Amino acid sequence: MPEAIDYFNDDLLLTPDEKPKAARTPLLDRAVEVIERINIFVEENGTEPISEPGRGVRERMLANELSGLRASKADLEGLVSYDRHSLVFEKGSLADPLDDPLLSDGLGIFEVREELKPMARPDFVADRRACADFERFEPLMERIRKAVEEGARKPQAFRQERVELGEFFVLKGQLVYIADLRDEHRRNGKPDARLRVIFDNGTESNLLMSSLVRRLYEDKDARRIGTMDVGPLFEGARTGFVYVLRSRSDKPEARGLLKVGTTSGTVEDRIARAETQSTFLFAPVEILETYELKGHSAKEAEQRIHRALRSYHVALRVTGPDGRTFSATEWFKATPGLVEEAIDLALK
């Protein structure tokens, strides 16, 4: 059958006063959804959303999104016709409403400032980068946002020492989701772990739990929204990788040991700073095998595999460059073939 022709988008048929319509990009589609939510808020309240102490969670979240649109308007020309209240494109008429230092840098939608002020640098610094698989998490965030707006979920003040897998929070006006939690340990006598945190502006970070908890306490308007059942999120989708590593440490106690773990990102990213992390014995590692992970969260898969390898587990203590001593987990005295059998058994 011949290809259909859309005569209404044929540039040759336009009148002199008409301009060709730009194709809708995924970024513009997202921006249209955002501006429509903001338009509704303005029409309901007679003012644009503002992020400041005492404002509601919904308003602060919308104010954060409005700031992102303003910062990225050079790439969103097709949004002009949807900007009914001239919130984004009317120059000089509206001041940026966001006072939060994390959110007021004028960065793009997919960029967030890493630090608020100078601070002591840890031995491993969390990355803030674009979330490559954000399309997996966006529907969850939309469900949470809608539930908050409709009153089905009531955000609560943050009062806890740790966060859990699947929890949602509002931090500095941004919705954040705990997508992965691993390498659990104690730091300064308190529970800690490495997280995969997804932000509603399309970025992610591998913060320490202790760092996120501290930031949540520092923001007096931070809120806990609760835990979402994440099961359907992973059904049939690739959720990460299982990795089998060999340490290249010259320490005698590391000889013959294999590290078995999981990551929701790439294995290469996970081991990129092996020399700076206690979990890798502060030494480079060699990748022996990787297995694509489907149908399980990375944390769930890791727990199953470690249970299957429990009899081969070796507890290690490692001293870091600063003289502090750490526990190193996920190391096993086993052959690659035996590990492969355990992985197959655990993930059946």
C-alpha positions as CSV (number, residue, x, y, z in Angstrom):
1,M,0.0,0.0,0.0
2,P,1.5,3.4,-0.9
3,E,2.7,5.5,2.0
4,A,0.1,8.0,3.2
5,I,0.8,11.7,2.7
6,D,-0.1,14.3,5.3
7,Y,-1.1,17.2,3.2
8,F,-1.7,19.4,6.2
9,N,2.1,19.3,7.1
10,D,3.2,20.0,3.5
11,D,5.3,23.2,3.6
12,L,4.3,24.0,0.0
13,L,0.6,24.3,1.0
14,L,1.2,26.7,3.9
15,T,-0.1,30.3,3.5
16,P,2.5,33.1,3.9
17,D,1.4,33.7,7.5
18,E,1.9,30.0,8.5
19,K,5.0,28.3,9.6
20,P,5.9,24.6,9.4
21,K,5.1,22.8,12.7
22,A,8.2,21.4,14.5
23,A,8.2,17.7,15.2
24,R,7.5,16.8,18.8
25,T,10.6,15.4,20.5
26,P,10.5,13.3,23.7
27,L,12.0,16.2,25.6
28,L,9.2,18.5,24.2
29,D,6.5,16.0,25.1
30,R,7.7,15.9,28.7
31,A,7.9,19.7,28.8
32,V,4.3,20.0,27.5
33,E,3.1,17.7,30.3
34,V,5.0,19.8,32.8
35,I,3.7,23.2,31.6
36,E,0.1,21.9,31.5
37,R,0.4,20.8,35.2
38,I,1.8,24.3,36.0
39,N,-0.9,26.0,34.0
40,I,-3.6,24.2,36.0
41,F,-1.9,25.3,39.3
42,V,-1.9,28.9,38.1
43,E,-5.5,28.8,37.1
44,E,-6.5,27.3,40.4
45,N,-4.4,29.6,42.6
46,G,-4.0,32.8,40.6
47,T,-0.2,32.7,41.0
48,E,2.8,30.7,39.8
49,P,4.2,28.0,42.1
50,I,6.9,29.0,44.4
51,S,9.4,26.9,46.4
52,E,9.9,28.4,49.9
53,P,9.5,27.3,53.5
54,G,5.9,26.7,54.4
55,R,4.7,26.0,50.8
56,G,3.0,22.7,50.0
57,V,4.8,19.7,48.5
58,R,2.8,19.9,45.2
59,E,3.7,23.6,44.8
60,R,7.4,23.1,45.5
61,M,7.6,20.2,43.0
62,L,5.9,22.3,40.4
63,A,8.2,25.3,41.1
64,N,11.2,23.0,40.6
65,E,9.8,21.9,37.2
66,L,9.1,25.5,36.2
67,S,12.7,26.4,37.0
68,G,13.9,23.6,34.8
69,L,11.7,24.7,31.9
70,R,13.0,28.3,32.2
71,A,16.6,27.1,32.2
72,S,16.1,25.0,29.1
73,K,13.8,27.2,27.1
74,A,16.4,27.6,24.4
75,D,15.8,24.0,23.5
76,L,12.0,24.2,23.9
77,E,10.8,26.5,21.2
78,G,7.8,24.3,20.5
79,L,6.6,24.9,24.0
80,V,5.7,28.6,23.3
81,S,2.1,27.9,22.3
82,Y,1.4,25.9,25.5
83,D,2.8,28.6,27.8
84,R,-0.6,30.2,28.3
85,H,0.4,32.4,31.2
86,S,3.9,33.4,29.8
87,L,5.6,31.7,32.7
88,V,8.6,30.5,30.6
89,F,9.0,32.7,27.6
90,E,8.0,36.3,28.6
91,K,11.3,38.0,29.3
92,G,11.8,40.1,32.4
93,S,8.3,39.8,33.7
94,L,8.7,37.0,36.2
95,A,11.5,36.3,38.7
96,D,12.8,32.8,39.2
97,P,10.7,31.6,42.2
98,L,13.2,29.1,43.5
99,D,15.3,30.1,46.5
100,D,16.6,26.6,47.1
101,P,20.4,26.7,46.4
102,L,20.3,23.1,44.9
103,L,17.7,24.1,42.3
104,S,18.4,27.8,41.4
105,D,21.6,27.5,39.3
106,G,19.8,27.9,36.0
107,L,21.0,24.5,34.8
108,G,19.1,22.4,32.3
109,I,16.4,19.9,33.0
110,F,18.9,17.0,33.1
111,E,21.5,18.9,35.1
112,V,21.8,19.5,38.9
113,R,24.5,21.2,40.8
114,E,26.5,18.6,42.7
115,E,27.3,20.4,45.9
116,L,25.7,23.3,47.8
117,K,28.9,24.5,49.6
118,P,32.5,23.4,50.2
119,M,32.7,20.4,52.5
120,A,35.0,17.7,53.6
121,R,35.6,15.3,50.7
122,P,35.0,11.5,51.4
123,D,37.2,8.8,49.9
124,F,34.4,8.1,47.3
125,V,32.3,10.9,45.8
126,A,28.9,10.2,44.4
127,D,28.2,10.9,40.8
128,R,25.3,13.0,39.5
129,R,24.5,12.2,35.9
130,A,21.7,11.8,33.4
131,C,19.6,8.6,34.1
132,A,19.9,6.5,30.9
133,D,16.8,4.4,31.7
134,F,14.6,7.2,33.2
135,E,11.7,5.9,31.1
136,R,11.4,3.0,33.5
137,F,11.0,5.2,36.6
138,E,9.0,8.1,35.1
139,P,5.6,6.2,35.3
140,L,6.2,5.5,39.0
141,M,7.0,9.1,39.7
142,E,3.8,10.2,37.8
143,R,1.8,7.8,39.9
144,I,3.3,9.2,43.1
145,R,2.8,12.8,41.9
146,K,-0.8,12.2,41.0
147,A,-1.5,10.4,44.4
148,V,-0.1,13.4,46.3
149,E,-2.1,15.9,44.2
150,E,-5.3,13.9,44.8
151,G,-4.6,13.4,48.5
152,A,-4.3,9.6,48.2
153,R,-0.8,9.8,49.7
154,K,0.0,12.3,52.4
155,P,3.7,13.3,52.6
156,Q,5.1,13.2,56.1
157,A,8.0,14.9,57.8
158,F,11.3,13.0,57.6
159,R,12.2,11.3,60.9
160,Q,14.3,8.2,60.3
161,E,17.9,7.0,60.4
162,R,17.8,5.1,57.2
163,V,15.9,4.9,53.9
164,E,14.6,1.7,52.3
165,L,14.4,0.3,48.7
166,G,11.4,1.7,46.9
167,E,10.8,4.7,49.1
168,F,10.0,8.2,47.7
169,F,11.0,11.5,49.2
170,V,10.7,15.2,48.4
171,L,14.1,16.9,48.8
172,K,14.6,20.6,47.9
173,G,11.3,20.4,45.9
174,Q,12.5,17.4,43.9
175,L,10.8,14.0,44.0
176,V,13.5,11.3,44.6
177,Y,13.2,7.6,44.4
178,I,15.4,4.9,46.0
179,A,15.8,2.5,43.1
180,D,18.6,0.3,44.5
181,L,20.3,-0.2,47.9
182,R,23.5,-2.3,48.3
183,D,26.8,-2.8,50.2
184,E,25.1,-2.3,53.5
185,H,27.5,-1.6,56.4
186,R,27.8,0.6,59.5
187,R,29.5,3.9,59.4
188,N,30.2,5.8,62.6
189,G,28.0,3.4,64.4
190,K,25.0,4.0,62.1
191,P,23.5,1.9,59.2
192,D,24.8,2.9,55.8
193,A,24.7,1.6,52.2
194,R,25.3,2.7,48.6
195,L,22.2,3.9,46.9
196,R,20.9,4.4,43.4
197,V,18.8,7.6,43.8
198,I,16.6,8.7,40.8
199,F,15.5,12.3,40.7
200,D,12.4,13.5,38.9
201,N,14.4,15.8,36.6
202,G,15.9,12.8,34.8
203,T,19.2,12.5,36.8
204,E,20.5,9.9,39.2
205,S,23.1,9.6,41.9
206,N,24.9,6.9,43.7
207,L,24.8,8.6,47.1
208,L,25.7,7.0,50.4
209,M,22.6,6.5,52.5
210,S,24.1,8.6,55.3
211,S,24.6,11.5,52.8
212,L,21.0,11.4,51.7
213,V,19.7,11.1,55.2
214,R,21.8,14.1,56.2
215,R,20.4,16.2,53.3
216,L,16.8,15.2,54.2
217,Y,17.3,16.4,57.7
218,E,18.9,19.6,56.6
219,D,15.9,20.5,54.5
220,K,13.1,21.2,57.0
221,D,10.6,20.9,54.2
222,A,11.8,17.5,53.1
223,R,9.0,14.9,53.2
224,R,8.7,11.1,53.1
225,I,6.0,9.9,50.7
226,G,6.4,6.2,51.4
227,T,7.2,3.0,49.6
228,M,5.9,1.9,46.2
229,D,5.6,-1.7,45.3
230,V,8.3,-2.0,42.7
231,G,7.5,-5.5,41.5
232,P,5.8,-4.6,38.2
233,L,8.6,-2.2,37.4
234,F,11.0,-5.1,36.9
235,E,8.7,-7.6,35.2
236,G,10.3,-8.7,31.9
237,A,12.7,-5.7,31.9
238,R,16.5,-5.7,32.2
239,T,17.3,-4.5,35.7
240,G,21.1,-4.7,35.6
241,F,23.9,-7.2,35.8
242,V,25.4,-9.9,38.0
243,Y,29.2,-9.6,38.0
244,V,32.0,-12.0,39.0
245,L,35.3,-10.3,39.7
246,R,38.8,-11.3,40.7
247,S,40.8,-8.9,42.9
248,R,44.2,-7.7,41.6
249,S,45.3,-6.9,45.1
250,D,48.8,-7.9,46.2
251,K,47.5,-8.8,49.7
252,P,48.0,-12.6,50.4
253,E,44.5,-12.9,51.9
254,A,42.9,-11.8,48.6
255,R,44.5,-14.6,46.5
256,G,42.0,-17.1,45.0
257,L,38.9,-15.0,46.1
258,L,36.1,-14.0,43.8
259,K,33.7,-11.1,44.4
260,V,30.1,-11.7,43.3
261,G,27.6,-8.9,43.3
262,T,25.0,-7.0,41.2
263,T,24.6,-3.6,39.8
264,S,21.6,-1.8,38.3
265,G,24.0,0.1,36.1
266,T,26.9,-1.1,34.0
267,V,29.6,-3.2,35.6
268,E,32.3,-0.9,34.2
269,D,30.7,2.0,36.0
270,R,30.4,0.0,39.2
271,I,34.2,-0.8,39.3
272,A,35.5,2.5,37.9
273,R,36.9,3.6,41.3
274,A,37.7,0.2,42.7
275,E,41.0,1.5,44.2
276,T,39.1,4.0,46.4
277,Q,36.5,1.6,47.8
278,S,36.7,-0.8,50.7
279,T,34.2,-3.2,49.0
280,F,36.9,-3.8,46.3
281,L,39.8,-4.0,48.9
282,F,41.1,-0.7,47.7
283,A,42.6,-2.4,44.7
284,P,41.8,-2.9,40.9
285,V,39.7,-5.8,39.9
286,E,39.4,-8.0,36.9
287,I,35.9,-8.8,35.4
288,L,35.6,-12.6,34.9
289,E,31.9,-12.9,34.0
290,T,28.8,-10.8,33.7
291,Y,25.2,-12.0,33.5
292,E,22.3,-9.9,32.3
293,L,19.7,-9.6,35.1
294,K,16.0,-9.7,34.3
295,G,12.9,-10.1,36.5
296,H,14.5,-9.2,39.8
297,S,15.6,-6.1,41.5
298,A,19.4,-6.0,41.8
299,K,19.2,-6.2,45.6
300,E,16.8,-9.2,45.5
301,A,19.0,-11.0,43.1
302,E,22.1,-10.3,45.1
303,Q,20.6,-11.7,48.3
304,R,19.5,-14.9,46.5
305,I,23.0,-15.4,45.0
306,H,24.8,-14.8,48.3
307,R,22.5,-17.3,50.1
308,A,23.4,-19.9,47.5
309,L,27.1,-19.2,48.0
310,R,27.0,-18.8,51.8
311,S,29.2,-21.8,52.6
312,Y,32.0,-20.3,50.4
313,H,31.8,-16.8,52.0
314,V,35.0,-15.3,53.3
315,A,34.9,-12.4,55.8
316,L,37.6,-9.8,55.3
317,R,38.8,-6.7,57.1
318,V,40.7,-4.2,55.0
319,T,42.6,-1.1,56.0
320,G,42.2,2.0,53.9
321,P,44.7,4.6,52.9
322,D,43.7,6.8,55.9
323,G,44.3,3.9,58.4
324,R,40.6,3.2,59.0
325,T,39.5,-0.5,59.0
326,F,36.4,-1.7,57.0
327,S,34.5,-4.9,56.6
328,A,34.6,-6.2,53.0
329,T,31.7,-8.4,51.9
330,E,30.7,-10.4,48.8
331,W,34.0,-12.3,48.6
332,F,33.9,-16.0,48.1
333,K,36.5,-18.9,48.0
334,A,35.0,-20.6,44.9
335,T,35.7,-21.4,41.3
336,P,34.0,-19.4,38.4
337,G,32.2,-22.6,37.4
338,L,30.8,-23.1,40.9
339,V,29.7,-19.5,41.0
340,E,27.9,-19.8,37.7
341,E,26.0,-22.8,39.0
342,A,25.0,-20.9,42.1
343,I,23.8,-17.9,40.0
344,D,21.7,-20.2,37.8
345,L,20.2,-21.9,40.8
346,A,19.4,-18.6,42.6
347,L,17.7,-16.9,39.7
348,K,15.6,-19.8,38.4
